[in-house]
Amino acid sequence: MTWHTIMGDRILEGTEAKLYLAALQKSFDPEFELGDWRDCELWGYTGNDFFHRASLNQQIFLINYCLKALLKHDIPIPKVNNTLEAAAFYPFAYLQAMINEEIDNENREKIAGREIDEKYDYLYRRMVWEAFEELELPSLLEIEREEESLDEEDDTEEEENNEDKFYGLKYKSTDLGSWEFAVDCLADRIFWDRDWHMVSLQPQLLDGMDKNISYNMGIDEDYFSNRLPKVTDEQAEALLEEIMFWELPGLEMFKMLGFT
């Protein structure tokens, strides 16, 4: 299966695939490792209330389906709707939530005078930074150089300094806005927009969308759907196991670094 991304019809590969899978598997630990998967819950808000009101079984089904769509070649591109895109976005929502928590914890550790644990206290920021540095930073720096050559005025000095500070500190940065930017950059390699957010703002869209609104938004009339699959406990458990035991070439290095 492939996904109709903003960069074309494709699957995730290399660093992009490793980050996506590692974040997803990490999100279901440690409950899965403790043997009671029913205690799992989603840690990260996708912006779609309807998806988060679904049962855990339904969420696992949708997340598993998206994982296959983004990492496997052999099934046609899925027709997406609001819940499917929210499920596909979930690993990025999880990463942002964990980075926010990580920074809060670091600030408390510093106030308490305790040393920072290099392996664990930067875990999620290291995951995102390594992908961001490889996939997005080179083009962003090139754009900055082009803008500087065209505009010698110093009216954006503060913004540029903030960016330079983030790039210099790398995964040790505690700037929440910069991390939101980094996570969004990585997500934007897949998603054209955030249409699934509209369900939270206008839940009436789940009852049907006017053709004119659909046309103006450039999405299918049935994109906003209130239909969810029926998923038994046995099916959900099998689908979660499939997620947790999924392996990619090269993911061993992520595991050695403690990413999954």
Buried (B, 14 or more C-beta within 10 A) or exposed (E): BBBBBEEEEBBBEEBBBBBBBBBBBBBBEEBBEEEEBEEBEBBBBBBBBBBBEBEBBBBBBBBBBBBBBBBEEEEEEBEBBBBBBBBBBBBBBBBBBBBBEBBEEBEEBEEEEEEEEEEEBBBBBBBBBBBBBEBBBEEBEEEBEEEEEEEEEEEEEEEEEEBEEBBEBBBBBBBEEBBEBBBBBBBBBBBEEBBBBBBBEEEEBBEEBEEEEBEEBEBEEEBBBBEBEEBEEEBBBEBBEEBBEBEBEEBEEBEEBEBB
